[in-house]
Amino acid sequence: MWRRSTRSGETGNCVELRGDLAAIRDSKSPQAILPIPEVATRKLLGFLRSRP
């Protein structure tokens, strides 16, 4: 299941994450999927969670 950040708001400009695939996509262009290594996914999430 794709998850959208709660910080995305209603602008339509957001990135979605799917943990079981270790992939991200632009919600405006959902057919374009960028697979990323699981380690990079964890680092990305850690970085995003540390931001105010």
PyMOL commands that set and color helices and strands:
alter all, ss='L'
color gray80, all
select helices_A, chain A and resi 38-50
alter helices_A, ss='H'
color red, helices_A
select strands_A, chain A and resi 3-4+15-18+23-26+29-35
alter strands_A, ss='S'
color yellow, strands_A
deselect
rebuild
show_as cartoon
